[in-house]
């Protein structure tokens, strides 16, 4: 571009900037008409080469359409720019020399982020204007615009659209146009998909479910640059300054869908605990997390009443609090009789995990015995309950029966049943109590 031509563009850019400022201040028909005239005279060349004049005499290329949006220009001005600049204007890369990240957004990003203000008295009107502009941008820019990433952070407009539920209808159009490729798109810095985004505002659960419908198990299994799944990333929001109610609503969906898709395997709670070290992050809010998980399993049970899920196994393996284990035992009939894919009952897992007798193991044992029609004593022996983790206590409470009783179903004495359980300490301890025991 020749020097004289650059100067001309610079001059008319300054005129457009001043005219937009006048519209922002006065919003009268004269100011609006002046902006429209400048755009008509400068045409596409002006819009594509617009140079924003800084106060320090340094100029920068910036999308004039973004500037008009941010200055709340009337729709007729915004539409005029879109019609004249066309798709080329919407897709042009702009890089500010001062590295101002918001100057690198496409108009589609910009509309989601900067066209409205919650504190503005005319917010509802502005929100409707934003919707109209978003639809216009999609009409002109199409899929190419939807897939376009901002120049610095590499995010698509979808990364920002999911923050707010007021533009759900347009967000659905984004997902429809971009499909799975858009839903799976990661940003550059964190490697987050739109599903990873922190849940700070009035999140649309409908959009979250739509993202999962389109992305499926692949989306639920995508890890960001830090090796974190979307469900884990959202869970971590609870330790920050976020709306916990919104976080937990989102978590319920992600955990539920993760369980349906078996993300992370049978005991990962839908991928939440796919990394065995991840539970350390939740030490300070463990109880609330397990309440969320409990809600998830209640939803699953209502949807598939006959589906056997090793919820109790999972809770034991992740050291859920005793009261959560108790609630599961009370709420889910037959849960103690469910076997996991390895053929283990929950009581077997509890013993393997060295769950303390007074921290839930006793409750699991009693329910397991009840569901199988056994006495607690013989159930404990059959499953190999360690002598020093409850077995001695149960035996002493039922001392005579432990030495002289016989299981009605099997005809076996207690030490014989203990042999089936395979806990040597229990076997030897029973025999030491009365050497004649084996006669």
For each residue, the residues with C-beta under 8 A, 3 or more apart:
1: 5 6 9 49
2: 5 6
3: 6 7
4: 7 8
5: 1 2 8 9
6: 1 2 3 9 10
7: 3 4 10 11
8: 4 5 11 12
9: 1 5 6 12 13 45 46 49 50 51
10: 6 7 13 14 51 53 59
11: 7 8 14 15
12: 8 9 15 16 38 41 42 46
13: 9 10 16 17 46 49 50 51 52 53 59 64
14: 10 11 17 18 53
15: 11 12 18 19 38
16: 12 13 19 20 35 38 39 42 46 50 64
17: 13 14 20 21 52 53 67
18: 14 15 21 22
19: 15 16 22 23 31 34 35 38
20: 16 17 23 24 35 67 68 71 73 77
21: 17 18 24 25 71
22: 18 19 25 26 31 34
23: 19 20 26 27 31 32 35 71 73 74 77
24: 20 21 27 71 72 73
25: 21 22 31
26: 22 23 31
27: 23 24 31 32 74
28: 31 32
29: 32 33
30: 33 34
31: 19 22 23 25 26 27 28 34 35
32: 23 27 28 29 35 36 74 76 77
33: 29 30 36 37
34: 19 22 30 31 37 38
35: 16 19 20 23 31 32 38 39 73 77
36: 32 33 39 40 76 77 80
37: 33 34 40 41
38: 12 15 16 19 34 35 41 42 46
39: 16 35 36 42 43 46 47 77 80 81 84
40: 36 37 43 80 84
41: 12 37 38 46
42: 12 16 38 39 45 46 47
43: 39 40 46 47 84
44: 47 48 84 85 86 88 89
45: 9 42 48 49
46: 9 12 13 16 38 39 41 42 43 49 50 64
47: 39 42 43 44 50 64 65 81 84 85 89
48: 44 45 85 88 89 92
49: 1 9 13 45 46 61
50: 9 13 16 46 47 61 62 63 64
51: 9 10 13 59 60 61 62
52: 13 17 59 60 61 62 67
53: 10 13 14 17 57 59
54: 57 58 59 60
55:
56:
57: 53 54
58: 54 97
59: 10 13 51 52 53 54
60: 51 52 54 96 97 98 103
61: 49 50 51 52 94 95 96
62: 50 51 52 66 67 94 96 103
63: 50 66 67 89 92 94 103 106 107 110
64: 13 16 46 47 50 67 68 81
65: 47 68 69 78 81 82 85 89 90 107 110
66: 62 63 69 70 103 105 107 110 114
67: 17 20 52 62 63 64 70 71
68: 20 64 65 71 73 77 78 81
69: 65 66 72 73 78 107 110 111 114 115 133
70: 66 67 110 114 115
71: 20 21 23 24 67 68
72: 24 69 115 126
73: 20 23 24 35 68 69 77 78
74: 23 27 32 77 78
75: 78 79 129 132 133
76: 32 36 79 80
77: 20 23 32 35 36 39 68 73 74 80 81
78: 65 68 69 73 74 75 81 82 133 136
79: 75 76 82 83 136
80: 36 39 40 76 77 83 84
81: 39 47 64 65 68 77 78 84 85 89
82: 65 78 79 85 86 89 90 107 136 137 140
83: 79 80 86
84: 39 40 43 44 47 80 81 89
85: 44 47 48 65 81 82 88 89 90
86: 44 82 83 89 90 140
87: 90 91 140 141 142 144 145
88: 44 48 85 91 92
89: 44 47 48 63 65 81 82 84 85 86 92 107
90: 65 82 85 86 87 106 107 108 137 140 141 145 148
91: 87 88 106 141 144 145 148
92: 48 63 88 89
93: 104 151
94: 61 62 63 103 104 151
95: 61 103 104 151
96: 60 61 62 99 100 103 104
97: 58 60
98: 60
99: 96 152
100: 96 103 104
101: 104 150 152 153
102: 105 110 113 114
103: 60 62 63 66 94 95 96 100
104: 93 94 95 96 100 101 150 151 152
105: 66 102 109 110 113 150
106: 63 90 91 109 110 141 145 148 150 157
107: 63 65 66 69 82 89 90 110 111 137
108: 90 111 112 134 137 138 141 145 146 148 157
109: 105 106 112 113 150 155 157 160
110: 63 65 66 69 70 102 105 106 107 113 114 115
111: 69 107 108 114 115 130 133 134 137
112: 108 109 115 130 134 157 160 161 163 164 167
113: 102 105 109 110 160
114: 66 69 70 102 110 111
115: 69 70 72 110 111 112 126 129 130 133
116: 120 123 126 127 130
117: 120 123 126
118: 123
119: 123
120: 116 117 123 126
121:
122: 125 126
123: 116 117 118 119 120 126 127
124: 127 128
125: 122 128 129
126: 72 115 116 117 120 122 123 129 130
127: 116 123 124 130 131 166
128: 124 125 131 132
129: 75 115 125 126 132 133
130: 111 112 115 116 126 127 133 134 167
131: 127 128 134 135 167 169 170
132: 75 128 129 135 136
133: 69 75 78 111 115 129 130 136 137
134: 108 111 112 130 131 137 138 167 170
135: 131 132 138 139 170 173
136: 78 79 82 132 133 139 140
137: 82 90 107 108 111 133 134 140 141 145
138: 108 134 135 141 142 145 146 170 173 174 177
139: 135 136 142
140: 82 86 87 90 136 137 145
141: 87 90 91 106 108 137 138 144 145 146 148
142: 87 138 139 145 146 177
143: 146 147 177 178
144: 87 91 141 147 148
145: 87 90 91 106 108 137 138 140 141 142 148 157
146: 108 138 141 142 143 156 157 158 174 177 178 182
147: 143 144 156 178 181 182 185
148: 90 91 106 108 141 144 145 156 157
149: 154 155 156 185 187 188
150: 101 104 105 106 109 153 154 155
151: 93 94 95 104
152: 99 101 104
153: 101 150 187 188 189
154: 149 150 186 187 188 189
155: 109 149 150 159 160 187 188
156: 146 147 148 149 159 178 182 185 194
157: 106 108 109 112 145 146 148 160 161 174
158: 146 161 162 171 174 175 178 182 183 185 194
159: 155 156 162 185 187 192 194 197
160: 109 112 113 155 157 163
161: 112 157 158 164 167 170 171 174 194 207
162: 158 159 171 194 195 197 203 204 207 208 211
163: 112 160 197 200 201 203
164: 112 161 167 201 202 204
165: 168 201 202 203 204 206 207
166: 127 202
167: 112 130 131 134 161 164 170 171
168: 165 171 172 204 206 207
169: 131 172 173
170: 131 134 135 138 161 167 173 174
171: 158 161 162 167 168 174 175 204 207
172: 168 169 175 176 207 210
173: 135 138 169 170 176 177
174: 138 146 157 158 161 170 171 177 178 182
175: 158 171 172 178 179 182 183 207 210 211 214
176: 172 173 179
177: 138 142 143 146 173 174 182
178: 143 146 147 156 158 174 175 181 182 183 185
179: 175 176 182 183 214
180: 183 184 214 215 216 218 219
181: 147 178 184 185
182: 146 147 156 158 174 175 177 178 179 185
183: 158 175 178 179 180 193 194 195 211 214 215 219
184: 180 181 193 215 218 219 222
185: 147 149 156 158 159 178 181 182 193 194
186: 154 190 191 192 193 222 224 225
187: 149 153 154 155 159 190 191 192
188: 149 153 154 155 191
189: 153 154 225
190: 186 187 196 224 225 226
191: 186 187 188 223 224 225 226
192: 159 186 187 196 197 224 233
193: 183 184 185 186 196 215 219 222 224 230
194: 156 158 159 161 162 183 185 197 211
195: 162 183 208 211 212 215 219 220 222 230 254
196: 190 192 193 222 224 228 230 233 234
197: 159 162 163 192 194
198: 233 234 237 240 242
199: 203 234 237 242 243 246 247 250
200: 163 237 242 243 246
201: 163 164 165 243 246
202: 164 165 166 246
203: 162 163 165 199 207 208 246 249 250
204: 162 164 165 168 171 207 208
205: 208 209 249 250 253
206: 165 168 209 210
207: 161 162 165 168 171 172 175 203 204 210 211
208: 162 195 203 204 205 211 212 250 253 254
209: 205 206 212 213 253 257
210: 172 175 206 207 213 214
211: 162 175 183 194 195 207 208 214 215 219
212: 195 208 209 215 216 219 220 253 254 257
213: 209 210 216
214: 175 179 180 183 210 211 219
215: 180 183 184 193 195 211 212 218 219 220 222
216: 180 212 213 219 220 261
217: 220 221 261 262 263
218: 180 184 215 221 222
219: 180 183 184 193 195 211 212 214 215 216 222 230
220: 195 212 215 216 217 229 230 231 254 257 258 261 263 270 271
221: 217 218 229 263 271
222: 184 186 193 195 196 215 218 219 229 230
223: 191 226 227 228 229
224: 186 190 191 192 193 196 227 228 233
225: 186 189 190 191
226: 190 191 223
227: 223 224 275
228: 196 223 224 232 233 236
229: 220 221 222 223 232 233 263 264 271 272 274
230: 193 195 196 219 220 222 233 234 254
231: 220 234 235 251 254 255 258 263 270 271 272
232: 228 229 235 236 271 272 274 275 278
233: 192 196 198 224 228 229 230 236 237
234: 196 198 199 230 231 237 247 250 251 254
235: 231 232 238 247 251 272 281 282 289
236: 228 232 233 239 240 281
237: 198 199 200 233 234 240 242 247
238: 235 242 244 247 248 285 288 289
239: 236 281 284 285
240: 198 236 237
241:
242: 198 199 200 237 238 246 247
243: 199 200 201 246 247
244: 238 247 248 288
245: 248 249
246: 199 200 201 202 203 242 243 249 250
247: 199 234 235 237 238 242 243 244 250 251
248: 238 244 245 251 252 288 292
249: 203 205 245 246 252 253
250: 199 203 205 208 234 246 247 253 254
251: 231 234 235 247 248 254 255 292
252: 248 249 255 256 292 295 296 299
253: 205 208 209 212 249 250 256 257
254: 195 208 212 220 230 231 234 250 251 257 258 270 271
255: 231 251 252 258 259 269 270 271 272 292 293 296
256: 252 253 259 260 270 296 299 300
257: 209 212 220 253 254 260 261 270
258: 220 231 254 255 261 263 264 268 269 270 271 272
259: 255 256 262 263 269 270 296 300 309
260: 256 257 270 300
261: 216 217 220 257 258 270
262: 217 259 265 266
263: 217 220 221 229 231 258 259 268 270 271 274
264: 229 258 268 269 270 271 272 273 274
265: 262 268 274
266: 262 310 313 314 340 341
267: 273 310 313 314 317 318 340
268: 258 263 264 265 271 272 273 274 314
269: 255 258 259 264 272 273 293 296 314 318
270: 220 231 254 255 256 257 258 259 260 261 263 264 296
271: 220 221 229 231 232 254 255 258 263 264 268 274
272: 229 231 232 235 255 258 264 268 269 278 293
273: 264 267 268 269 276 278 279 314 318
274: 229 232 263 264 265 268 271 278
275: 227 232 278
276: 273 279
277: 280
278: 232 272 273 274 275 281 282
279: 273 276 282 283 286 318 319
280: 277 283
281: 235 236 239 278
282: 235 278 279 285 286 289
283: 279 280 286
284: 239
285: 238 239 282 288 289
286: 279 282 283 289 290 320 321
287: 290 291 321 323 324
288: 238 244 248 285 291 292
289: 235 238 282 285 286 292 293
290: 286 287 293 294 315 320 321 324
291: 287 288 294 295 324
292: 248 251 252 255 288 289 295 296
293: 255 269 272 289 290 296 297 311 314 315
294: 290 291 297 298 324 327 328 331
295: 252 291 292 298 299
296: 252 255 256 259 269 270 292 293 299 300
297: 293 294 300 301 309 311 328 332
298: 294 295 301 302 331
299: 252 256 295 296 302 303
300: 256 259 260 296 297 303 304 307 309
301: 297 298 304 305 307 309 332
302: 298 299 305
303: 299 300
304: 300 301 307
305: 301 302
306:
307: 300 301 304
308: 338
309: 259 297 300 301 338
310: 266 267 313 314 338 340 346
311: 293 297 314 315 328 332 335
312: 315 316 325 328 329 332 335 336 338 346 349 364
313: 266 267 310 316 317 338 340 344 346 349
314: 266 267 268 269 273 293 310 311 317 318
315: 290 293 311 312 318 320 324 325 328
316: 312 313 319 320 325 346 349 350 353 355 360 364
317: 267 313 314 349 353
318: 267 269 273 279 314 315
319: 279 316 353
320: 286 290 315 316 324 325 360
321: 286 287 290 324 325
322: 325 326 359 360 363
323: 287 326 327
324: 287 290 291 294 315 320 321 327 328
325: 312 315 316 320 321 322 328 329 360 363 364
326: 322 323 329 330 360 363
327: 294 323 324 330 331
328: 294 297 311 312 315 324 325 331 332 335
329: 312 325 326 332 335 336 363 364 367
330: 326 327
331: 294 298 327 328
332: 297 301 311 312 328 329 335
333:
334: 337 338 371
335: 311 312 328 329 332 338 346 367
336: 312 329 345 346 347 364 367 368 371
337: 334 345 368 371 372
338: 308 309 310 312 313 334 335 345 346
339: 343 344 345
340: 266 267 310 313 343 344 349
341: 266
342:
343: 339 340
344: 313 339 340 348 349 352
345: 336 337 338 339 348 349 368 383
346: 310 312 313 316 335 336 338 349 350 364 368
347: 336 350 351 361 364 365 368 379 383
348: 344 345 351 352 383 384
349: 312 313 316 317 340 344 345 346 352 353
350: 316 346 347 353 355 360 361 364
351: 347 348 354 355 361 383 384 385 386 389
352: 344 348 349
353: 316 317 319 349 350
354: 351 389
355: 316 350 351 359 360 361 364
356: 359 360 361 389
357: 361 362 389 390 393
358: 361 362
359: 322 355 356
360: 316 320 322 325 326 350 355 356 363 364
361: 347 350 351 355 356 357 358 364 365 385 389 390
362: 357 358 365 366 390
363: 322 325 326 329 360 366 367
364: 312 316 325 329 336 346 347 350 355 360 361 367 368
365: 347 361 362 368 369 376 379 380 383 385 390
366: 362 363 369 370 376
367: 329 335 336 363 364 370 371
368: 336 337 345 346 347 364 365 371 372 379 383
369: 365 366 372 374 375 376 378 379 380
370: 366 367 373
371: 334 336 337 367 368
372: 337 368 369 379
373: 370
374: 369 378 379 382 407 409
375: 369 378 379 398 401
376: 365 366 369 379 380 394
377: 380 381 394 395 398 401 402 405 414
378: 369 374 375 381 382 407 414 417
379: 347 365 368 369 372 374 375 376 382 383
380: 365 369 376 377 383 385 390 391 394 421
381: 377 378 384 385 391 414 415 417 418 420 421 426
382: 374 378 379 417 418 420 421
383: 345 347 348 351 365 368 379 380 421
384: 348 351 381 418 421 422 423 426
385: 351 361 365 380 381 389 390 391 394 421 423 426
386: 351 389 390 391 423 425 426
387: 391 392 423 425 426 429
388: 391 392 425
389: 351 354 356 357 361 385 386
390: 357 361 362 365 380 385 386 393 394
391: 380 381 385 386 387 388 394 395 423 426 429
392: 387 388 395 396 429
393: 357 390 396 397
394: 376 377 380 385 390 391 397 398
395: 377 391 392 398 399 402 414 429 430 433
396: 392 393 399
397: 393 394
398: 375 377 394 395 401 402 405
399: 395 396 402 403
400: 403 404 405
401: 375 377 398 404 405
402: 377 395 398 399 405 414 430 433
403: 399 400 414 433 434 437
404: 400 401
405: 377 398 400 401 402 413 414
406: 411 412 413
407: 374 378 410 411 412 413 414 417
408: 411
409: 374
410: 407 417
411: 406 407 408
412: 406 407 416 417 420
413: 405 406 407 416 417 437
414: 377 378 381 395 402 403 405 407 417 418 430
415: 381 418 419 427 430 431 437 438
416: 412 413 419 420
417: 378 381 382 407 410 412 413 414 420 421
418: 381 382 384 414 415 421 423 426 427 430
419: 415 416 422 427
420: 381 382 412 416 417
421: 380 381 382 383 384 385 417 418 426
422: 384 419
423: 384 385 386 387 391 418 426 427
424: 427 428
425: 386 387 388 428 429
426: 381 384 385 386 387 391 418 421 423 429 430
427: 415 418 419 423 424 430 431
428: 424 425 431 432
429: 387 391 392 395 425 426 432 433
430: 395 402 414 415 418 426 427 433 437
431: 415 427 428 434 435 437 438
432: 428 429 435
433: 395 402 403 429 430 437
434: 403 431 437
435: 431 432 438
436: 439
437: 403 413 415 430 431 433 434
438: 415 431 435
439: 436
